[in-house]
Amino acid sequence: MQSENLPQYDYFQAAEILGISHATLRRWVADGKIKNYFKLGNKVRFSQNHISEILKSLEVHV
């Protein structure tokens, strides 16, 4: 697996990269607005590819 596909960012880290609060990111995942993430037990992780895809979708909606 390439490094950009590895689940390396938690909610706090991913939200900081995206420029949103971790609460907003959690809500978007819970509401099904974001489907690109890894679920590891009870933890959610995002890869660099996931974050890039989320950023692209945010640009479209701005």
Secondary structure, 3 states (H helix, E strand, C coil): CCHHHCCCECHHHHHHHHCCCHHHHHHHHHCCCCCCCEEECCEEEECHHHHHHHHHHHHHHC
